[in-house]
Amino acid sequence: MELQEQINSLQSEIKGYKEQVSNISAERLAIDKQYVKKLQECIQLETSCIKHEIEIAKLKDELKSLQVENETLKNSLSQLNKESGFVEL
């Protein structure tokens, strides 16, 4: 009888370990899902940052172009004023 009791005890212990493994696996799966979700959020933020950086670069290029155009127009106006004898203040 003692052998059967040991077998039952060991089977019960094994069952307990299996439940623990199952619980740990479920916890790990939940953590992995959270990790994947956070990773997806990071990728979205990174993508958004890149889009904004591209937009900023385009706006900087446009600003430079407008500054050059503004300077050209100022020079043209100054030249016209000189040619017409208009005195700049």
mmCIF file as gemmi writes it, N, C-alpha and C atoms, coordinates in Angstrom:
data_model
loop_
_atom_site.group_PDB
_atom_site.id
_atom_site.type_symbol
_atom_site.label_atom_id
_atom_site.label_alt_id
_atom_site.label_comp_id
_atom_site.label_asym_id
_atom_site.label_entity_id
_atom_site.label_seq_id
_atom_site.pdbx_PDB_ins_code
_atom_site.Cartn_x
_atom_site.Cartn_y
_atom_site.Cartn_z
_atom_site.occupancy
_atom_site.B_iso_or_equiv
_atom_site.pdbx_formal_charge
_atom_site.auth_seq_id
_atom_site.auth_asym_id
_atom_site.pdbx_PDB_model_num
ATOM 1 N N . MET Axp A 1 ? 0.81 -1.192 0 1 0 ? 1 A 1
ATOM 2 C CA . MET Axp A 1 ? 0 0 0 1 0 ? 1 A 1
ATOM 3 C C . MET Axp A 1 ? 0.855 1.258 0 1 0 ? 1 A 1
ATOM 4 N N . GLU Axp A 2 ? 1.973 1.161 0.676 1 0 ? 2 A 1
ATOM 5 C CA . GLU Axp A 2 ? 2.846 2.314 0.775 1 0 ? 2 A 1
ATOM 6 C C . GLU Axp A 2 ? 3.353 2.739 -0.604 1 0 ? 2 A 1
ATOM 7 N N . LEU Axp A 3 ? 3.62 1.808 -1.471 1 0 ? 3 A 1
ATOM 8 C CA . LEU Axp A 3 ? 4.081 2.102 -2.822 1 0 ? 3 A 1
ATOM 9 C C . LEU Axp A 3 ? 3.004 2.849 -3.597 1 0 ? 3 A 1
ATOM 10 N N . GLN Axp A 4 ? 1.767 2.424 -3.458 1 0 ? 4 A 1
ATOM 11 C CA . GLN Axp A 4 ? 0.655 3.094 -4.145 1 0 ? 4 A 1
ATOM 12 C C . GLN Axp A 4 ? 0.502 4.532 -3.638 1 0 ? 4 A 1
ATOM 13 N N . GLU Axp A 5 ? 0.702 4.723 -2.36 1 0 ? 5 A 1
ATOM 14 C CA . GLU Axp A 5 ? 0.614 6.071 -1.794 1 0 ? 5 A 1
ATOM 15 C C . GLU Axp A 5 ? 1.723 6.965 -2.359 1 0 ? 5 A 1
ATOM 16 N N . GLN Axp A 6 ? 2.908 6.396 -2.513 1 0 ? 6 A 1
ATOM 17 C CA . GLN Axp A 6 ? 4.011 7.172 -3.092 1 0 ? 6 A 1
ATOM 18 C C . GLN Axp A 6 ? 3.707 7.54 -4.544 1 0 ? 6 A 1
ATOM 19 N N . ILE Axp A 7 ? 3.161 6.564 -5.27 1 0 ? 7 A 1
ATOM 20 C CA . ILE Axp A 7 ? 2.786 6.807 -6.669 1 0 ? 7 A 1
ATOM 21 C C . ILE Axp A 7 ? 1.742 7.914 -6.733 1 0 ? 7 A 1
ATOM 22 N N . ASN Axp A 8 ? 0.722 7.823 -5.887 1 0 ? 8 A 1
ATOM 23 C CA . ASN Axp A 8 ? -0.333 8.851 -5.867 1 0 ? 8 A 1
ATOM 24 C C . ASN Axp A 8 ? 0.241 10.216 -5.503 1 0 ? 8 A 1
ATOM 25 N N . SER Axp A 9 ? 1.144 10.224 -4.556 1 0 ? 9 A 1
ATOM 26 C CA . SER Axp A 9 ? 1.766 11.47 -4.121 1 0 ? 9 A 1
ATOM 27 C C . SER Axp A 9 ? 2.584 12.095 -5.269 1 0 ? 9 A 1
ATOM 28 N N . LEU Axp A 10 ? 3.338 11.237 -5.939 1 0 ? 10 A 1
ATOM 29 C CA . LEU Axp A 10 ? 4.149 11.716 -7.058 1 0 ? 10 A 1
ATOM 30 C C . LEU Axp A 10 ? 3.259 12.204 -8.208 1 0 ? 10 A 1
ATOM 31 N N . GLN Axp A 11 ? 2.182 11.49 -8.476 1 0 ? 11 A 1
ATOM 32 C CA . GLN Axp A 11 ? 1.257 11.908 -9.531 1 0 ? 11 A 1
ATOM 33 C C . GLN Axp A 11 ? 0.618 13.248 -9.181 1 0 ? 11 A 1
ATOM 34 N N . SER Axp A 12 ? 0.282 13.42 -7.924 1 0 ? 12 A 1
ATOM 35 C CA . SER Axp A 12 ? -0.287 14.679 -7.467 1 0 ? 12 A 1
ATOM 36 C C . SER Axp A 12 ? 0.736 15.807 -7.599 1 0 ? 12 A 1
ATOM 37 N N . GLU Axp A 13 ? 1.964 15.515 -7.243 1 0 ? 13 A 1
ATOM 38 C CA . GLU Axp A 13 ? 3.033 16.511 -7.357 1 0 ? 13 A 1
ATOM 39 C C . GLU Axp A 13 ? 3.272 16.878 -8.82 1 0 ? 13 A 1
ATOM 40 N N . ILE Axp A 14 ? 3.266 15.872 -9.675 1 0 ? 14 A 1
ATOM 41 C CA . ILE Axp A 14 ? 3.438 16.108 -11.114 1 0 ? 14 A 1
ATOM 42 C C . ILE Axp A 14 ? 2.295 16.975 -11.646 1 0 ? 14 A 1
ATOM 43 N N . LYS Axp A 15 ? 1.087 16.683 -11.209 1 0 ? 15 A 1
ATOM 44 C CA . LYS Axp A 15 ? -0.07 17.468 -11.635 1 0 ? 15 A 1
ATOM 45 C C . LYS Axp A 15 ? 0.093 18.936 -11.218 1 0 ? 15 A 1
ATOM 46 N N . GLY Axp A 16 ? 0.592 19.131 -9.989 1 0 ? 16 A 1
ATOM 47 C CA . GLY Axp A 16 ? 0.841 20.488 -9.501 1 0 ? 16 A 1
ATOM 48 C C . GLY Axp A 16 ? 1.871 21.214 -10.355 1 0 ? 16 A 1
ATOM 49 N N . TYR Axp A 17 ? 2.945 20.516 -10.707 1 0 ? 17 A 1
ATOM 50 C CA . TYR Axp A 17 ? 3.972 21.118 -11.554 1 0 ? 17 A 1
ATOM 51 C C . TYR Axp A 17 ? 3.417 21.459 -12.941 1 0 ? 17 A 1
ATOM 52 N N . LYS Axp A 18 ? 2.607 20.564 -13.469 1 0 ? 18 A 1
ATOM 53 C CA . LYS Axp A 18 ? 2.004 20.823 -14.783 1 0 ? 18 A 1
ATOM 54 C C . LYS Axp A 18 ? 1.124 22.07 -14.74 1 0 ? 18 A 1
ATOM 55 N N . GLU Axp A 19 ? 0.379 22.235 -13.662 1 0 ? 19 A 1
ATOM 56 C CA . GLU Axp A 19 ? -0.461 23.427 -13.504 1 0 ? 19 A 1
ATOM 57 C C . GLU Axp A 19 ? 0.409 24.685 -13.416 1 0 ? 19 A 1
ATOM 58 N N . GLN Axp A 20 ? 1.511 24.589 -12.689 1 0 ? 20 A 1
ATOM 59 C CA . GLN Axp A 20 ? 2.418 25.734 -12.585 1 0 ? 20 A 1
ATOM 60 C C . GLN Axp A 20 ? 2.998 26.099 -13.942 1 0 ? 20 A 1
ATOM 61 N N . VAL Axp A 21 ? 3.409 25.079 -14.687 1 0 ? 21 A 1
ATOM 62 C CA . VAL Axp A 21 ? 3.957 25.315 -16.024 1 0 ? 21 A 1
ATOM 63 C C . VAL Axp A 21 ? 2.898 25.96 -16.909 1 0 ? 21 A 1
ATOM 64 N N . SER Axp A 22 ? 1.693 25.477 -16.82 1 0 ? 22 A 1
ATOM 65 C CA . SER Axp A 22 ? 0.594 26.034 -17.606 1 0 ? 22 A 1
ATOM 66 C C . SER Axp A 22 ? 0.356 27.496 -17.249 1 0 ? 22 A 1
ATOM 67 N N . ASN Axp A 23 ? 0.356 27.782 -15.944 1 0 ? 23 A 1
ATOM 68 C CA . ASN Axp A 23 ? 0.159 29.166 -15.501 1 0 ? 23 A 1
ATOM 69 C C . ASN Axp A 23 ? 1.298 30.071 -15.971 1 0 ? 23 A 1
ATOM 70 N N . ILE Axp A 24 ? 2.529 29.564 -15.844 1 0 ? 24 A 1
ATOM 71 C CA . ILE Axp A 24 ? 3.684 30.342 -16.29 1 0 ? 24 A 1
ATOM 72 C C . ILE Axp A 24 ? 3.605 30.579 -17.796 1 0 ? 24 A 1
ATOM 73 N N . SER Axp A 25 ? 3.203 29.573 -18.532 1 0 ? 25 A 1
ATOM 74 C CA . SER Axp A 25 ? 3.07 29.71 -19.985 1 0 ? 25 A 1
ATOM 75 C C . SER Axp A 25 ? 2.022 30.763 -20.334 1 0 ? 25 A 1
ATOM 76 N N . ALA Axp A 26 ? 0.91 30.755 -19.617 1 0 ? 26 A 1
ATOM 77 C CA . ALA Axp A 26 ? -0.142 31.747 -19.852 1 0 ? 26 A 1
ATOM 78 C C . ALA Axp A 26 ? 0.351 33.15 -19.523 1 0 ? 26 A 1
ATOM 79 N N . GLU Axp A 27 ? 1.099 33.277 -18.412 1 0 ? 27 A 1
ATOM 80 C CA . GLU Axp A 27 ? 1.662 34.575 -18.046 1 0 ? 27 A 1
ATOM 81 C C . GLU Axp A 27 ? 2.653 35.051 -19.091 1 0 ? 27 A 1
ATOM 82 N N . ARG Axp A 28 ? 3.476 34.132 -19.566 1 0 ? 28 A 1
ATOM 83 C CA . ARG Axp A 28 ? 4.479 34.465 -20.586 1 0 ? 28 A 1
ATOM 84 C C . ARG Axp A 28 ? 3.793 34.913 -21.867 1 0 ? 28 A 1
ATOM 85 N N . LEU Axp A 29 ? 2.738 34.236 -22.238 1 0 ? 29 A 1
ATOM 86 C CA . LEU Axp A 29 ? 1.995 34.6 -23.438 1 0 ? 29 A 1
ATOM 87 C C . LEU Axp A 29 ? 1.409 36.006 -23.293 1 0 ? 29 A 1
ATOM 88 N N . ALA Axp A 30 ? 0.863 36.312 -22.131 1 0 ? 30 A 1
ATOM 89 C CA . ALA Axp A 30 ? 0.301 37.651 -21.883 1 0 ? 30 A 1
ATOM 90 C C . ALA Axp A 30 ? 1.401 38.711 -21.964 1 0 ? 30 A 1
ATOM 91 N N . ILE Axp A 31 ? 2.567 38.403 -21.382 1 0 ? 31 A 1
ATOM 92 C CA . ILE Axp A 31 ? 3.695 39.346 -21.438 1 0 ? 31 A 1
ATOM 93 C C . ILE Axp A 31 ? 4.155 39.525 -22.88 1 0 ? 31 A 1
ATOM 94 N N . ASP Axp A 32 ? 4.245 38.435 -23.623 1 0 ? 32 A 1
ATOM 95 C CA . ASP Axp A 32 ? 4.654 38.512 -25.022 1 0 ? 32 A 1
ATOM 96 C C . ASP Axp A 32 ? 3.676 39.36 -25.836 1 0 ? 32 A 1
ATOM 97 N N . LYS Axp A 33 ? 2.389 39.207 -25.566 1 0 ? 33 A 1
ATOM 98 C CA . LYS Axp A 33 ? 1.383 39.999 -26.277 1 0 ? 33 A 1
ATOM 99 C C . LYS Axp A 33 ? 1.546 41.487 -25.953 1 0 ? 33 A 1
ATOM 100 N N . GLN Axp A 34 ? 1.808 41.793 -24.687 1 0 ? 34 A 1
ATOM 101 C CA . GLN Axp A 34 ? 2.033 43.192 -24.297 1 0 ? 34 A 1
ATOM 102 C C . GLN Axp A 34 ? 3.284 43.734 -24.972 1 0 ? 34 A 1
ATOM 103 N N . TYR Axp A 35 ? 4.32 42.916 -25.022 1 0 ? 35 A 1
ATOM 104 C CA . TYR Axp A 35 ? 5.573 43.321 -25.655 1 0 ? 35 A 1
ATOM 105 C C . TYR Axp A 35 ? 5.351 43.625 -27.132 1 0 ? 35 A 1
ATOM 106 N N . VAL Axp A 36 ? 4.634 42.758 -27.808 1 0 ? 36 A 1
ATOM 107 C CA . VAL Axp A 36 ? 4.353 42.957 -29.233 1 0 ? 36 A 1
ATOM 108 C C . VAL Axp A 36 ? 3.538 44.236 -29.435 1 0 ? 36 A 1
ATOM 109 N N . LYS Axp A 37 ? 2.569 44.455 -28.563 1 0 ? 37 A 1
ATOM 110 C CA . LYS Axp A 37 ? 1.748 45.667 -28.662 1 0 ? 37 A 1
ATOM 111 C C . LYS Axp A 37 ? 2.612 46.913 -28.492 1 0 ? 37 A 1
ATOM 112 N N . LYS Axp A 38 ? 3.493 46.911 -27.495 1 0 ? 38 A 1
ATOM 113 C CA . LYS Axp A 38 ? 4.384 48.055 -27.265 1 0 ? 38 A 1
ATOM 114 C C . LYS Axp A 38 ? 5.346 48.234 -28.437 1 0 ? 38 A 1
ATOM 115 N N . LEU Axp A 39 ? 5.815 47.137 -28.991 1 0 ? 39 A 1
ATOM 116 C CA . LEU Axp A 39 ? 6.697 47.2 -30.146 1 0 ? 39 A 1
ATOM 117 C C . LEU Axp A 39 ? 5.972 47.833 -31.332 1 0 ? 39 A 1
ATOM 118 N N . GLN Axp A 40 ? 4.713 47.453 -31.542 1 0 ? 40 A 1
ATOM 119 C CA . GLN Axp A 40 ? 3.913 48.036 -32.615 1 0 ? 40 A 1
ATOM 120 C C . GLN Axp A 40 ? 3.72 49.538 -32.389 1 0 ? 40 A 1
ATOM 121 N N . GLU Axp A 41 ? 3.486 49.934 -31.146 1 0 ? 41 A 1
ATOM 122 C CA . GLU Axp A 41 ? 3.342 51.354 -30.828 1 0 ? 41 A 1
ATOM 123 C C . GLU Axp A 41 ? 4.639 52.103 -31.144 1 0 ? 41 A 1
ATOM 124 N N . CYS Axp A 42 ? 5.767 51.503 -30.785 1 0 ? 42 A 1
ATOM 125 C CA . CYS Axp A 42 ? 7.067 52.119 -31.069 1 0 ? 42 A 1
ATOM 126 C C . CYS Axp A 42 ? 7.271 52.285 -32.574 1 0 ? 42 A 1
ATOM 127 N N . ILE Axp A 43 ? 6.917 51.263 -33.322 1 0 ? 43 A 1
ATOM 128 C CA . ILE Axp A 43 ? 7.072 51.324 -34.78 1 0 ? 43 A 1
ATOM 129 C C . ILE Axp A 43 ? 6.183 52.426 -35.356 1 0 ? 43 A 1
ATOM 130 N N . GLN Axp A 44 ? 4.957 52.549 -34.843 1 0 ? 44 A 1
ATOM 131 C CA . GLN Axp A 44 ? 4.067 53.612 -35.309 1 0 ? 44 A 1
ATOM 132 C C . GLN Axp A 44 ? 4.631 54.986 -34.983 1 0 ? 44 A 1
ATOM 133 N N . LEU Axp A 45 ? 5.172 55.143 -33.78 1 0 ? 45 A 1
ATOM 134 C CA . LEU Axp A 45 ? 5.77 56.422 -33.392 1 0 ? 45 A 1
ATOM 135 C C . LEU Axp A 45 ? 6.989 56.732 -34.251 1 0 ? 45 A 1
ATOM 136 N N . GLU Axp A 46 ? 7.798 55.728 -34.49 1 0 ? 46 A 1
ATOM 137 C CA . GLU Axp A 46 ? 8.996 55.901 -35.312 1 0 ? 46 A 1
ATOM 138 C C . GLU Axp A 46 ? 8.601 56.306 -36.731 1 0 ? 46 A 1
ATOM 139 N N . THR Axp A 47 ? 7.583 55.658 -37.274 1 0 ? 47 A 1
ATOM 140 C CA . THR Axp A 47 ? 7.089 55.984 -38.61 1 0 ? 47 A 1
ATOM 141 C C . THR Axp A 47 ? 6.573 57.415 -38.648 1 0 ? 47 A 1
ATOM 142 N N . SER Axp A 48 ? 5.829 57.784 -37.62 1 0 ? 48 A 1
ATOM 143 C CA . SER Axp A 48 ? 5.301 59.143 -37.528 1 0 ? 48 A 1
ATOM 144 C C . SER Axp A 48 ? 6.439 60.155 -37.454 1 0 ? 48 A 1
ATOM 145 N N . CYS Axp A 49 ? 7.463 59.865 -36.666 1 0 ? 49 A 1
ATOM 146 C CA . CYS Axp A 49 ? 8.619 60.766 -36.555 1 0 ? 49 A 1
ATOM 147 C C . CYS Axp A 49 ? 9.302 60.935 -37.902 1 0 ? 49 A 1
ATOM 148 N N . ILE Axp A 50 ? 9.481 59.843 -38.615 1 0 ? 50 A 1
ATOM 149 C CA . ILE Axp A 50 ? 10.127 59.902 -39.925 1 0 ? 50 A 1
ATOM 150 C C . ILE Axp A 50 ? 9.305 60.754 -40.882 1 0 ? 50 A 1
ATOM 151 N N . LYS Axp A 51 ? 7.984 60.58 -40.856 1 0 ? 51 A 1
ATOM 152 C CA . LYS Axp A 51 ? 7.113 61.392 -41.725 1 0 ? 51 A 1
ATOM 153 C C . LYS Axp A 51 ? 7.246 62.866 -41.375 1 0 ? 51 A 1
ATOM 154 N N . HIS Axp A 52 ? 7.303 63.174 -40.074 1 0 ? 52 A 1
ATOM 155 C CA . HIS Axp A 52 ? 7.447 64.568 -39.659 1 0 ? 52 A 1
ATOM 156 C C . HIS Axp A 52 ? 8.817 65.125 -40.057 1 0 ? 52 A 1
ATOM 157 N N . GLU Axp A 53 ? 9.847 64.306 -39.935 1 0 ? 53 A 1
ATOM 158 C CA . GLU Axp A 53 ? 11.186 64.748 -40.331 1 0 ? 53 A 1
ATOM 159 C C . GLU Axp A 53 ? 11.233 65.054 -41.826 1 0 ? 53 A 1
ATOM 160 N N . ILE Axp A 54 ? 10.567 64.225 -42.617 1 0 ? 54 A 1
ATOM 161 C CA . ILE Axp A 54 ? 10.503 64.462 -44.063 1 0 ? 54 A 1
ATOM 162 C C . ILE Axp A 54 ? 9.761 65.765 -44.338 1 0 ? 54 A 1
ATOM 163 N N . GLU Axp A 55 ? 8.649 65.974 -43.648 1 0 ? 55 A 1
ATOM 164 C CA . GLU Axp A 55 ? 7.87 67.201 -43.83 1 0 ? 55 A 1
ATOM 165 C C . GLU Axp A 55 ? 8.695 68.422 -43.421 1 0 ? 55 A 1
ATOM 166 N N . ILE Axp A 56 ? 9.431 68.324 -42.322 1 0 ? 56 A 1
ATOM 167 C CA . ILE Axp A 56 ? 10.29 69.427 -41.874 1 0 ? 56 A 1
ATOM 168 C C . ILE Axp A 56 ? 11.361 69.723 -42.925 1 0 ? 56 A 1
ATOM 169 N N . ALA Axp A 57 ? 11.97 68.684 -43.472 1 0 ? 57 A 1
ATOM 170 C CA . ALA Axp A 57 ? 12.995 68.871 -44.504 1 0 ? 57 A 1
ATOM 171 C C . ALA Axp A 57 ? 12.402 69.566 -45.731 1 0 ? 57 A 1
ATOM 172 N N . LYS Axp A 58 ? 11.198 69.166 -46.125 1 0 ? 58 A 1
ATOM 173 C CA . LYS Axp A 58 ? 10.536 69.809 -47.267 1 0 ? 58 A 1
ATOM 174 C C . LYS Axp A 58 ? 10.266 71.274 -46.973 1 0 ? 58 A 1
ATOM 175 N N . LEU Axp A 59 ? 9.794 71.561 -45.758 1 0 ? 59 A 1
ATOM 176 C CA . LEU Axp A 59 ? 9.508 72.95 -45.387 1 0 ? 59 A 1
ATOM 177 C C . LEU Axp A 59 ? 10.789 73.783 -45.327 1 0 ? 59 A 1
ATOM 178 N N . LYS Axp A 60 ? 11.87 73.196 -44.85 1 0 ? 60 A 1
ATOM 179 C CA . LYS Axp A 60 ? 13.151 73.91 -44.83 1 0 ? 60 A 1
ATOM 180 C C . LYS Axp A 60 ? 13.61 74.233 -46.245 1 0 ? 60 A 1
ATOM 181 N N . ASP Axp A 61 ? 13.464 73.261 -47.154 1 0 ? 61 A 1
ATOM 182 C CA . ASP Axp A 61 ? 13.828 73.49 -48.557 1 0 ? 61 A 1
ATOM 183 C C . ASP Axp A 61 ? 12.968 74.607 -49.153 1 0 ? 61 A 1
ATOM 184 N N . GLU Axp A 62 ? 11.683 74.565 -48.852 1 0 ? 62 A 1
ATOM 185 C CA . GLU Axp A 62 ? 10.777 75.592 -49.362 1 0 ? 62 A 1
ATOM 186 C C . GLU Axp A 62 ? 11.152 76.963 -48.793 1 0 ? 62 A 1
ATOM 187 N N . LEU Axp A 63 ? 11.494 77.011 -47.508 1 0 ? 63 A 1
ATOM 188 C CA . LEU Axp A 63 ? 11.907 78.26 -46.876 1 0 ? 63 A 1
ATOM 189 C C . LEU Axp A 63 ? 13.161 78.812 -47.542 1 0 ? 63 A 1
ATOM 190 N N . LYS Axp A 64 ? 14.152 77.953 -47.773 1 0 ? 64 A 1
ATOM 191 C CA . LYS Axp A 64 ? 15.377 78.394 -48.438 1 0 ? 64 A 1
ATOM 192 C C . LYS Axp A 64 ? 15.072 78.942 -49.823 1 0 ? 64 A 1
ATOM 193 N N . SER Axp A 65 ? 14.219 78.247 -50.54 1 0 ? 65 A 1
ATOM 194 C CA . SER Axp A 65 ? 13.831 78.688 -51.872 1 0 ? 65 A 1
ATOM 195 C C . SER Axp A 65 ? 13.154 80.054 -51.821 1 0 ? 65 A 1
ATOM 196 N N . LEU Axp A 66 ? 12.272 80.232 -50.847 1 0 ? 66 A 1
ATOM 197 C CA . LEU Axp A 66 ? 11.584 81.515 -50.703 1 0 ? 66 A 1
ATOM 198 C C . LEU Axp A 66 ? 12.542 82.619 -50.274 1 0 ? 66 A 1
ATOM 199 N N . GLN Axp A 67 ? 13.519 82.285 -49.444 1 0 ? 67 A 1
ATOM 200 C CA . GLN Axp A 67 ? 14.515 83.276 -49.035 1 0 ? 67 A 1
ATOM 201 C C . GLN Axp A 67 ? 15.353 83.723 -50.235 1 0 ? 67 A 1
ATOM 202 N N . VAL Axp A 68 ? 15.736 82.781 -51.072 1 0 ? 68 A 1
ATOM 203 C CA . VAL Axp A 68 ? 16.496 83.108 -52.279 1 0 ? 68 A 1
ATOM 204 C C . VAL Axp A 68 ? 15.643 83.976 -53.197 1 0 ? 68 A 1
ATOM 205 N N . GLU Axp A 69 ? 14.387 83.585 -53.376 1 0 ? 69 A 1
ATOM 206 C CA . GLU Axp A 69 ? 13.478 84.36 -54.221 1 0 ? 69 A 1
ATOM 207 C C . GLU Axp A 69 ? 13.29 85.766 -53.65 1 0 ? 69 A 1
ATOM 208 N N . ASN Axp A 70 ? 13.154 85.864 -52.328 1 0 ? 70 A 1
ATOM 209 C CA . ASN Axp A 70 ? 12.992 87.165 -51.675 1 0 ? 70 A 1
ATOM 210 C C . ASN Axp A 70 ? 14.222 88.038 -51.903 1 0 ? 70 A 1
ATOM 211 N N . GLU Axp A 71 ? 15.389 87.449 -51.753 1 0 ? 71 A 1
ATOM 212 C CA . GLU Axp A 71 ? 16.638 88.199 -51.956 1 0 ? 71 A 1
ATOM 213 C C . GLU Axp A 71 ? 16.757 88.645 -53.409 1 0 ? 71 A 1
ATOM 214 N N . THR Axp A 72 ? 16.401 87.784 -54.334 1 0 ? 72 A 1
ATOM 215 C CA . THR Axp A 72 ? 16.43 88.123 -55.752 1 0 ? 72 A 1
ATOM 216 C C . THR Axp A 72 ? 15.488 89.282 -56.041 1 0 ? 72 A 1
ATOM 217 N N . LEU Axp A 73 ? 14.29 89.229 -55.47 1 0 ? 73 A 1
ATOM 218 C CA . LEU Axp A 73 ? 13.322 90.314 -55.68 1 0 ? 73 A 1
ATOM 219 C C . LEU Axp A 73 ? 13.812 91.625 -55.069 1 0 ? 73 A 1
ATOM 220 N N . LYS Axp A 74 ? 14.428 91.541 -53.904 1 0 ? 74 A 1
ATOM 221 C CA . LYS Axp A 74 ? 14.989 92.75 -53.273 1 0 ? 74 A 1
ATOM 222 C C . LYS Axp A 74 ? 16.064 93.36 -54.172 1 0 ? 74 A 1
ATOM 223 N N . ASN Axp A 75 ? 16.939 92.498 -54.699 1 0 ? 75 A 1
ATOM 224 C CA . ASN Axp A 75 ? 18.003 92.976 -55.583 1 0 ? 75 A 1
ATOM 225 C C . ASN Axp A 75 ? 17.431 93.588 -56.851 1 0 ? 75 A 1
ATOM 226 N N . SER Axp A 76 ? 16.419 92.948 -57.402 1 0 ? 76 A 1
ATOM 227 C CA . SER Axp A 76 ? 15.773 93.478 -58.605 1 0 ? 76 A 1
ATOM 228 C C . SER Axp A 76 ? 15.136 94.822 -58.328 1 0 ? 76 A 1
ATOM 229 N N . LEU Axp A 77 ? 14.46 94.944 -57.198 1 0 ? 77 A 1
ATOM 230 C CA . LEU Axp A 77 ? 13.825 96.198 -56.821 1 0 ? 77 A 1
ATOM 231 C C . LEU Axp A 77 ? 14.869 97.282 -56.616 1 0 ? 77 A 1
ATOM 232 N N . SER Axp A 78 ? 15.941 96.943 -55.957 1 0 ? 78 A 1
ATOM 233 C CA . SER Axp A 78 ? 17.017 97.892 -55.727 1 0 ? 78 A 1
ATOM 234 C C . SER Axp A 78 ? 17.603 98.363 -57.052 1 0 ? 78 A 1
ATOM 235 N N . GLN Axp A 79 ? 17.81 97.419 -57.96 1 0 ? 79 A 1
ATOM 236 C CA . GLN Axp A 79 ? 18.35 97.762 -59.281 1 0 ? 79 A 1
ATOM 237 C C . GLN Axp A 79 ? 17.381 98.658 -60.034 1 0 ? 79 A 1
ATOM 238 N N . LEU Axp A 80 ? 16.098 98.34 -59.994 1 0 ? 80 A 1
ATOM 239 C CA . LEU Axp A 80 ? 15.095 99.18 -60.676 1 0 ? 80 A 1
ATOM 240 C C . LEU Axp A 80 ? 15.057 100.577 -60.073 1 0 ? 80 A 1
ATOM 241 N N . ASN Axp A 81 ? 15.161 100.637 -58.744 1 0 ? 81 A 1
ATOM 242 C CA . ASN Axp A 81 ? 15.165 101.937 -58.081 1 0 ? 81 A 1
ATOM 243 C C . ASN Axp A 81 ? 16.378 102.779 -58.507 1 0 ? 81 A 1
ATOM 244 N N . LYS Axp A 82 ? 17.526 102.12 -58.64 1 0 ? 82 A 1
ATOM 245 C CA . LYS Axp A 82 ? 18.728 102.833 -59.081 1 0 ? 82 A 1
ATOM 246 C C . LYS Axp A 82 ? 18.558 103.34 -60.503 1 0 ? 82 A 1
ATOM 247 N N . GLU Axp A 83 ? 18.031 102.452 -61.344 1 0 ? 83 A 1
ATOM 248 C CA . GLU Axp A 83 ? 17.862 102.823 -62.756 1 0 ? 83 A 1
ATOM 249 C C . GLU Axp A 83 ? 16.841 103.958 -62.924 1 0 ? 83 A 1
ATOM 250 N N . SER Axp A 84 ? 15.841 103.983 -62.069 1 0 ? 84 A 1
ATOM 251 C CA . SER Axp A 84 ? 14.807 105.018 -62.192 1 0 ? 84 A 1
ATOM 252 C C . SER Axp A 84 ? 15.161 106.281 -61.416 1 0 ? 84 A 1
ATOM 253 N N . GLY Axp A 85 ? 16.254 106.232 -60.662 1 0 ? 85 A 1
ATOM 254 C CA . GLY Axp A 85 ? 16.686 107.386 -59.916 1 0 ? 85 A 1
ATOM 255 C C . GLY Axp A 85 ? 15.948 107.55 -58.595 1 0 ? 85 A 1
ATOM 256 N N . PHE Axp A 86 ? 15.217 106.522 -58.183 1 0 ? 86 A 1
ATOM 257 C CA . PHE Axp A 86 ? 14.48 106.581 -56.925 1 0 ? 86 A 1
ATOM 258 C C . PHE Axp A 86 ? 15.459 106.395 -55.781 1 0 ? 86 A 1
ATOM 259 N N . VAL Axp A 87 ? 15.355 107.222 -54.775 1 0 ? 87 A 1
ATOM 260 C CA . VAL Axp A 87 ? 16.261 107.155 -53.642 1 0 ? 87 A 1
ATOM 261 C C . VAL Axp A 87 ? 15.651 106.252 -52.566 1 0 ? 87 A 1
ATOM 262 N N . GLU Axp A 88 ? 16.435 105.235 -52.163 1 0 ? 88 A 1
ATOM 263 C CA . GLU Axp A 88 ? 15.965 104.341 -51.105 1 0 ? 88 A 1
ATOM 264 C C . GLU Axp A 88 ? 16.194 104.981 -49.762 1 0 ? 88 A 1
ATOM 265 N N . LEU Axp A 89 ? 15.291 104.735 -48.841 1 0 ? 89 A 1
ATOM 266 C CA . LEU Axp A 89 ? 15.445 105.272 -47.488 1 0 ? 89 A 1
ATOM 267 C C . LEU Axp A 89 ? 16.142 104.284 -46.598 1 0 ? 89 A 1
